[in-house]
Amino acid sequence: MAEARKTVFVSYAREDRRWANELLTFLAPWIREKRVNLWDDSRIQPGASWRAEIESAIEEAAVAVLLVSKAFFASDFISEYELPILVERARTRQMRLAWVAVGYSAVEATPLWQFQAVNDPSRPLEALTGPQRNKAMVDIAKKIADAVTIRTLAGGLQIIDETTEPLEAALEGRPERAGREFRIQANYEPAQDRISFRGAYQSIAVDDLTRLPEADREFIADLEDSLVRNYKRWSAVRKGLGDAGGTLDGEVENQLTRIAKLMCRDLNAILGFLREMHKAELEDHYARYRYICERLNAA
């Protein structure tokens, strides 16, 4: 299921807690605006299952930030448990893996080396002067926030792809066409911080976000809770309909329509961003969804 997520999972060695605190400080503007939800093990409550809490946080994360140092690789828990899970999720495009060189380490000898660092590993944070380190941390924080925004936007576009046929079928009063695919479909590429589109030349990358006013980038992040909540409600009602043998009574139909209208409100906003980013090819394709939503709202 497509989801929009803005949790950032932070992995670090206990000896490097100061760097986790530093990251928290520099991400504060985005955290305050609820554009980023930063998670580290300090949020685990006493008595809770340490491993279960970490597994849950990783599952929810859009981005994993690894604070890499010699202590990071010396940690058995990180090397034997956290790192393999994070690397696998990154390889399967389930999350963006962003590692930060906070100190000199043997990272070249690990699977992490295949992923690009968000700062220069030859000049780790601990080797920089105070002003240089502050500048590097600002750049790192911005890259993390942009990665989360791209993930949220990708989740919204994937929801559009998944709901176009069911909504159109409901409006036309016909059975859904199983396996129907449209010419253009969104494809999230976390390693590149990019959304590519099968069947289209255009893509959306972090640089495209600079064409949006800051208020719009904040709005994309704000859409996450509404998008996920309404999509899950809509999916649950449809599943219940399937379990009941597909009988669509008036109450269920009205419920689906109400939820679909809420999704259209949010997703139409996302389509508006395509115009602001000058993505004419994509805007033309998704005009179909606008038309469906217009018919829904008129119903």
C-alpha positions as a Markdown table, in Angstrom:
| # | Residue | x | y | z |
|---|---|---|---|---|
| 1 | Met | 0.0 | 0.0 | 0.0 |
| 2 | Ala | 1.3 | 3.5 | -0.8 |
| 3 | Glu | 1.9 | 5.6 | 2.2 |
| 4 | Ala | 3.2 | 9.1 | 2.9 |
| 5 | Arg | 5.6 | 9.0 | 5.8 |
| 6 | Lys | 7.8 | 11.7 | 7.5 |
| 7 | Thr | 9.5 | 9.8 | 10.3 |
| 8 | Val | 13.2 | 10.0 | 10.3 |
| 9 | Phe | 14.9 | 7.1 | 12.1 |
| 10 | Val | 18.3 | 8.0 | 13.7 |
| 11 | Ser | 20.9 | 5.2 | 14.3 |
| 12 | Tyr | 24.0 | 6.0 | 16.3 |
| 13 | Ala | 26.4 | 4.6 | 18.9 |
| 14 | Arg | 25.9 | 5.6 | 22.5 |
| 15 | Glu | 29.3 | 7.3 | 22.4 |
| 16 | Asp | 28.0 | 9.6 | 19.7 |
| 17 | Arg | 24.9 | 10.8 | 21.5 |
| 18 | Arg | 26.1 | 14.4 | 21.2 |
| 19 | Trp | 25.8 | 14.2 | 17.4 |
| 20 | Ala | 22.2 | 12.9 | 17.7 |
| 21 | Asn | 21.5 | 16.0 | 19.9 |
| 22 | Glu | 23.2 | 18.2 | 17.4 |
| 23 | Leu | 21.1 | 16.8 | 14.6 |
| 24 | Leu | 17.9 | 17.4 | 16.6 |
| 25 | Thr | 19.0 | 21.0 | 17.1 |
| 26 | Phe | 19.5 | 21.7 | 13.5 |
| 27 | Leu | 16.3 | 19.9 | 12.4 |
| 28 | Ala | 14.3 | 21.9 | 15.0 |
| 29 | Pro | 12.6 | 24.3 | 12.5 |
| 30 | Trp | 11.2 | 21.3 | 10.5 |
| 31 | Ile | 10.3 | 19.4 | 13.6 |
| 32 | Arg | 8.4 | 22.4 | 15.0 |
| 33 | Glu | 6.4 | 22.7 | 11.8 |
| 34 | Lys | 5.7 | 19.0 | 11.9 |
| 35 | Arg | 7.4 | 18.4 | 8.6 |
| 36 | Val | 9.8 | 15.9 | 10.1 |
| 37 | Asn | 9.2 | 13.4 | 12.9 |
| 38 | Leu | 12.6 | 12.6 | 14.3 |
| 39 | Trp | 12.9 | 9.2 | 16.1 |
| 40 | Asp | 15.8 | 7.9 | 18.1 |
| 41 | Asp | 16.1 | 5.4 | 21.0 |
| 42 | Ser | 15.7 | 8.1 | 23.6 |
| 43 | Arg | 11.9 | 7.9 | 22.8 |
| 44 | Ile | 11.7 | 4.3 | 24.1 |
| 45 | Gln | 9.8 | 4.2 | 27.3 |
| 46 | Pro | 11.1 | 2.3 | 30.4 |
| 47 | Gly | 9.9 | -1.2 | 30.4 |
| 48 | Ala | 9.1 | -1.3 | 26.7 |
| 49 | Ser | 10.6 | -3.9 | 24.4 |
| 50 | Trp | 13.7 | -2.2 | 23.0 |
| 51 | Arg | 13.9 | -4.4 | 19.8 |
| 52 | Ala | 10.2 | -4.2 | 19.1 |
| 53 | Glu | 10.2 | -0.4 | 19.4 |
| 54 | Ile | 13.1 | -0.1 | 17.1 |
| 55 | Glu | 11.5 | -2.4 | 14.6 |
| 56 | Ser | 8.3 | -0.4 | 14.6 |
| 57 | Ala | 10.2 | 2.9 | 14.2 |
| 58 | Ile | 12.1 | 1.5 | 11.2 |
| 59 | Glu | 8.9 | 0.2 | 9.6 |
| 60 | Glu | 7.4 | 3.7 | 9.9 |
| 61 | Ala | 10.5 | 5.6 | 8.7 |
| 62 | Ala | 10.8 | 7.4 | 5.4 |
| 63 | Val | 14.4 | 8.2 | 6.0 |
| 64 | Ala | 17.1 | 6.5 | 8.1 |
| 65 | Val | 20.0 | 8.8 | 9.2 |
| 66 | Leu | 23.1 | 6.9 | 10.3 |
| 67 | Leu | 25.7 | 8.8 | 12.4 |
| 68 | Val | 28.8 | 7.0 | 11.3 |
| 69 | Ser | 32.0 | 6.8 | 13.4 |
| 70 | Lys | 34.4 | 4.1 | 14.6 |
| 71 | Ala | 32.1 | 3.7 | 17.6 |
| 72 | Phe | 29.1 | 3.1 | 15.2 |
| 73 | Phe | 30.8 | 0.1 | 13.6 |
| 74 | Ala | 32.1 | -1.1 | 17.0 |
| 75 | Ser | 28.5 | -1.6 | 18.2 |
| 76 | Asp | 27.5 | -5.2 | 17.9 |
| 77 | Phe | 23.8 | -4.2 | 18.1 |
| 78 | Ile | 24.1 | -1.8 | 15.2 |
| 79 | Ser | 26.4 | -4.0 | 13.0 |
| 80 | Glu | 24.5 | -7.3 | 13.6 |
| 81 | Tyr | 20.9 | -6.0 | 13.9 |
| 82 | Glu | 20.1 | -2.4 | 12.8 |
| 83 | Leu | 22.5 | -2.0 | 9.9 |
| 84 | Pro | 21.4 | -5.1 | 7.9 |
| 85 | Ile | 17.7 | -4.2 | 8.2 |
| 86 | Leu | 18.3 | -0.6 | 7.2 |
| 87 | Val | 20.5 | -1.6 | 4.2 |
| 88 | Glu | 18.0 | -4.1 | 3.0 |
| 89 | Arg | 15.1 | -1.6 | 3.2 |
| 90 | Ala | 17.2 | 0.9 | 1.3 |
| 91 | Arg | 18.1 | -1.7 | -1.4 |
| 92 | Thr | 14.4 | -2.5 | -1.8 |
| 93 | Arg | 13.4 | 1.2 | -2.0 |
| 94 | Gln | 11.4 | 1.1 | 1.1 |
| 95 | Met | 13.4 | 4.0 | 2.7 |
| 96 | Arg | 16.0 | 6.6 | 2.0 |
| 97 | Leu | 19.3 | 5.8 | 3.7 |
| 98 | Ala | 21.3 | 8.9 | 4.5 |
| 99 | Trp | 24.6 | 8.4 | 6.4 |
| 100 | Val | 26.6 | 11.2 | 8.0 |
| 101 | Ala | 30.3 | 10.9 | 8.5 |
| 102 | Val | 30.7 | 12.3 | 12.0 |
| 103 | Gly | 34.2 | 10.7 | 12.5 |
| 104 | Tyr | 36.8 | 8.8 | 10.6 |
| 105 | Ser | 35.9 | 5.1 | 10.3 |
| 106 | Ala | 36.4 | 2.0 | 8.2 |
| 107 | Val | 33.1 | 2.6 | 6.4 |
| 108 | Glu | 34.7 | 1.6 | 3.1 |
| 109 | Ala | 34.8 | -2.0 | 4.3 |
| 110 | Thr | 31.1 | -2.2 | 5.1 |
| 111 | Pro | 27.9 | -2.4 | 3.0 |
| 112 | Leu | 27.2 | 1.2 | 3.8 |
| 113 | Trp | 29.9 | 2.3 | 1.4 |
| 114 | Gln | 27.6 | 1.6 | -1.6 |
| 115 | Phe | 25.3 | 4.4 | -0.4 |
| 116 | Gln | 26.2 | 8.1 | -0.8 |
| 117 | Ala | 27.0 | 10.0 | 2.3 |
| 118 | Val | 25.2 | 13.4 | 2.8 |
| 119 | Asn | 28.5 | 15.0 | 3.7 |
| 120 | Asp | 32.1 | 14.5 | 2.6 |
| 121 | Pro | 33.5 | 11.4 | 4.4 |
| 122 | Ser | 37.0 | 12.7 | 3.9 |
| 123 | Arg | 36.1 | 15.7 | 6.1 |
| 124 | Pro | 33.9 | 14.3 | 8.8 |
| 125 | Leu | 32.1 | 16.6 | 11.2 |
| 126 | Glu | 34.5 | 16.0 | 14.1 |
| 127 | Ala | 37.4 | 17.3 | 11.8 |
| 128 | Leu | 35.7 | 20.6 | 11.0 |
| 129 | Thr | 35.9 | 23.9 | 12.8 |
| 130 | Gly | 32.8 | 25.2 | 14.7 |
| 131 | Pro | 31.5 | 27.5 | 11.9 |
| 132 | Gln | 32.3 | 24.8 | 9.2 |
| 133 | Arg | 30.5 | 22.2 | 11.2 |
| 134 | Asn | 27.5 | 24.4 | 11.7 |
| 135 | Lys | 27.3 | 25.0 | 7.9 |
| 136 | Ala | 27.6 | 21.3 | 7.2 |
| 137 | Met | 24.8 | 20.5 | 9.7 |
| 138 | Val | 22.5 | 23.1 | 8.1 |
| 139 | Asp | 23.1 | 21.4 | 4.7 |
| 140 | Ile | 22.5 | 17.9 | 6.2 |
| 141 | Ala | 19.3 | 19.0 | 7.9 |
| 142 | Lys | 18.0 | 20.5 | 4.7 |
| 143 | Lys | 18.8 | 17.4 | 2.7 |
| 144 | Ile | 16.9 | 15.2 | 5.3 |
| 145 | Ala | 13.9 | 17.5 | 5.2 |
| 146 | Asp | 13.8 | 17.5 | 1.4 |
| 147 | Ala | 14.1 | 13.7 | 1.3 |
| 148 | Val | 11.0 | 13.5 | 3.6 |
| 149 | Thr | 9.1 | 16.0 | 1.4 |
| 150 | Ile | 9.9 | 14.0 | -1.7 |
| 151 | Arg | 8.7 | 10.8 | 0.0 |
| 152 | Thr | 5.4 | 12.4 | 1.1 |
| 153 | Leu | 4.8 | 13.7 | -2.5 |
| 154 | Ala | 5.6 | 10.3 | -3.9 |
| 155 | Gly | 3.2 | 8.6 | -1.5 |
| 156 | Gly | 0.4 | 11.0 | -2.6 |
| 157 | Leu | 1.0 | 10.4 | -6.3 |
| 158 | Gln | 1.1 | 6.6 | -5.7 |
| 159 | Ile | -2.3 | 6.9 | -4.0 |
| 160 | Ile | -3.6 | 8.6 | -7.1 |
| 161 | Asp | -2.3 | 5.8 | -9.2 |
| 162 | Glu | -3.9 | 3.2 | -7.0 |
| 163 | Thr | -7.3 | 4.8 | -6.6 |
| 164 | Thr | -8.0 | 6.1 | -10.2 |
| 165 | Glu | -9.5 | 2.8 | -11.5 |
| 166 | Pro | -11.6 | 2.0 | -8.4 |
| 167 | Leu | -13.0 | 5.6 | -8.3 |
| 168 | Glu | -13.7 | 5.7 | -12.0 |
| 169 | Ala | -15.4 | 2.3 | -11.8 |
| 170 | Ala | -17.6 | 3.4 | -8.9 |
| 171 | Leu | -18.6 | 6.5 | -10.8 |
| 172 | Glu | -19.5 | 4.6 | -14.0 |
| 173 | Gly | -21.3 | 1.9 | -12.0 |
| 174 | Arg | -19.2 | -0.9 | -13.5 |
| 175 | Pro | -17.0 | -3.6 | -12.0 |
| 176 | Glu | -13.3 | -2.7 | -11.5 |
| 177 | Arg | -10.9 | -3.9 | -14.2 |
| 178 | Ala | -8.4 | -6.0 | -12.4 |
| 179 | Gly | -4.8 | -5.3 | -13.2 |
| 180 | Arg | -5.7 | -2.2 | -15.2 |
| 181 | Glu | -2.6 | 0.1 | -15.6 |
| 182 | Phe | -2.3 | 3.6 | -16.9 |
| 183 | Arg | 0.3 | 4.9 | -19.2 |
| 184 | Ile | 2.1 | 6.9 | -16.5 |
| 185 | Gln | 2.7 | 5.7 | -13.0 |
| 186 | Ala | 4.8 | 7.2 | -10.2 |
| 187 | Asn | 7.9 | 5.4 | -9.0 |
| 188 | Tyr | 9.7 | 6.5 | -5.9 |
| 189 | Glu | 13.5 | 6.3 | -6.0 |
| 190 | Pro | 14.8 | 7.0 | -2.5 |
| 191 | Ala | 18.5 | 6.7 | -3.2 |
| 192 | Gln | 18.2 | 9.6 | -5.8 |
| 193 | Asp | 15.6 | 11.6 | -3.8 |
| 194 | Arg | 13.5 | 11.4 | -7.0 |
| 195 | Ile | 10.1 | 10.4 | -8.3 |
| 196 | Ser | 10.3 | 8.9 | -11.8 |
| 197 | Phe | 7.3 | 8.1 | -13.9 |
| 198 | Arg | 7.0 | 5.0 | -16.0 |
| 199 | Gly | 5.8 | 6.1 | -19.4 |
| 200 | Ala | 7.0 | 9.7 | -19.0 |
| 201 | Tyr | 10.2 | 11.6 | -19.5 |
| 202 | Gln | 9.7 | 14.0 | -16.7 |
| 203 | Ser | 10.6 | 13.3 | -13.1 |
| 204 | Ile | 10.5 | 15.2 | -9.8 |
| 205 | Ala | 13.7 | 15.7 | -7.8 |
| 206 | Val | 14.7 | 17.7 | -4.8 |
| 207 | Asp | 15.8 | 20.6 | -7.1 |
| 208 | Asp | 12.2 | 20.9 | -8.3 |
| 209 | Leu | 11.0 | 21.6 | -4.8 |
| 210 | Thr | 12.9 | 24.9 | -5.0 |
| 211 | Arg | 10.3 | 26.1 | -7.5 |
| 212 | Leu | 7.7 | 25.8 | -4.8 |
| 213 | Pro | 7.2 | 28.5 | -2.1 |
| 214 | Glu | 8.2 | 27.5 | 1.3 |
| 215 | Ala | 4.6 | 27.5 | 2.4 |
| 216 | Asp | 3.8 | 24.9 | -0.3 |
| 217 | Arg | 6.6 | 22.6 | 0.9 |
| 218 | Glu | 5.2 | 22.9 | 4.4 |
| 219 | Phe | 1.7 | 22.1 | 3.1 |
| 220 | Ile | 3.0 | 18.9 | 1.4 |
| 221 | Ala | 4.2 | 17.7 | 4.8 |
| 222 | Asp | 1.0 | 18.7 | 6.4 |
| 223 | Leu | -1.0 | 16.6 | 3.9 |
| 224 | Glu | 0.6 | 13.4 | 5.2 |
| 225 | Asp | -1.7 | 12.8 | 8.2 |
| 226 | Ser | -4.8 | 13.5 | 6.2 |
| 227 | Leu | -3.7 | 11.5 | 3.2 |
| 228 | Val | -2.8 | 8.4 | 5.2 |
| 229 | Arg | -5.8 | 8.5 | 7.4 |
| 230 | Asn | -8.3 | 8.9 | 4.6 |
| 231 | Tyr | -6.6 | 6.4 | 2.3 |
| 232 | Lys | -6.6 | 3.8 | 5.1 |
| 233 | Arg | -10.3 | 4.4 | 5.8 |
| 234 | Trp | -11.1 | 4.1 | 2.1 |
| 235 | Ser | -9.1 | 0.9 | 1.8 |
| 236 | Ala | -10.8 | -0.6 | 4.9 |
| 237 | Val | -14.3 | 0.1 | 3.6 |
| 238 | Arg | -13.4 | -1.4 | 0.2 |
| 239 | Lys | -11.9 | -4.5 | 1.9 |
| 240 | Gly | -15.1 | -4.9 | 4.0 |
| 241 | Leu | -17.1 | -4.6 | 0.8 |
| 242 | Gly | -15.0 | -7.4 | -0.8 |
| 243 | Asp | -15.4 | -9.6 | 2.3 |
| 244 | Ala | -19.2 | -9.1 | 2.1 |
| 245 | Gly | -19.2 | -10.4 | -1.5 |
| 246 | Gly | -19.1 | -7.1 | -3.2 |
| 247 | Thr | -22.7 | -5.9 | -2.4 |
| 248 | Leu | -22.7 | -2.2 | -2.5 |
| 249 | Asp | -25.6 | -0.8 | -0.4 |
| 250 | Gly | -26.5 | 2.9 | -0.1 |
| 251 | Glu | -24.8 | 3.4 | 3.2 |
| 252 | Val | -21.5 | 1.9 | 2.1 |
| 253 | Glu | -21.6 | 3.8 | -1.2 |
| 254 | Asn | -22.2 | 7.1 | 0.6 |
| 255 | Gln | -19.3 | 6.3 | 3.0 |
| 256 | Leu | -16.9 | 5.5 | 0.1 |
| 257 | Thr | -18.0 | 8.7 | -1.7 |
| 258 | Arg | -17.5 | 10.9 | 1.4 |
| 259 | Ile | -14.0 | 9.5 | 2.0 |
| 260 | Ala | -13.1 | 9.7 | -1.7 |
| 261 | Lys | -14.1 | 13.4 | -1.7 |
| 262 | Leu | -11.7 | 14.0 | 1.2 |
| 263 | Met | -8.9 | 12.2 | -0.7 |
| 264 | Cys | -9.7 | 14.3 | -3.8 |
| 265 | Arg | -9.3 | 17.5 | -1.8 |
| 266 | Asp | -5.8 | 16.6 | -0.7 |
| 267 | Leu | -4.7 | 14.9 | -3.9 |
| 268 | Asn | -5.9 | 17.8 | -6.1 |
| 269 | Ala | -3.6 | 20.0 | -4.0 |
| 270 | Ile | -0.7 | 17.7 | -4.9 |
| 271 | Leu | -1.6 | 17.9 | -8.6 |
| 272 | Gly | -1.5 | 21.7 | -8.2 |
| 273 | Phe | 2.1 | 21.4 | -7.3 |
| 274 | Leu | 2.9 | 19.8 | -10.6 |
| 275 | Arg | 1.8 | 23.0 | -12.3 |
| 276 | Glu | 4.0 | 25.1 | -10.1 |
| 277 | Met | 7.0 | 22.8 | -10.9 |
| 278 | His | 6.2 | 23.1 | -14.6 |
| 279 | Lys | 5.6 | 19.4 | -15.1 |
| 280 | Ala | 3.2 | 19.8 | -18.1 |
| 281 | Glu | 3.4 | 16.1 | -19.2 |
| 282 | Leu | 2.5 | 14.9 | -15.7 |
| 283 | Glu | -0.2 | 17.5 | -15.3 |
| 284 | Asp | -1.8 | 16.4 | -18.5 |
| 285 | His | -1.8 | 12.8 | -17.5 |
| 286 | Tyr | -3.3 | 13.4 | -14.0 |
| 287 | Ala | -6.0 | 15.6 | -15.5 |
| 288 | Arg | -8.0 | 12.4 | -15.6 |
| 289 | Tyr | -8.0 | 12.3 | -11.8 |
| 290 | Arg | -9.1 | 15.9 | -11.6 |
| 291 | Tyr | -12.0 | 15.0 | -13.8 |
| 292 | Ile | -13.0 | 12.1 | -11.7 |
| 293 | Cys | -12.8 | 14.3 | -8.6 |
| 294 | Glu | -15.0 | 16.9 | -10.2 |
| 295 | Arg | -17.6 | 14.3 | -11.0 |
| 296 | Leu | -17.4 | 13.0 | -7.4 |
| 297 | Asn | -17.9 | 16.5 | -6.0 |
| 298 | Ala | -20.9 | 17.1 | -8.2 |
| 299 | Ala | -22.5 | 13.8 | -7.2 |
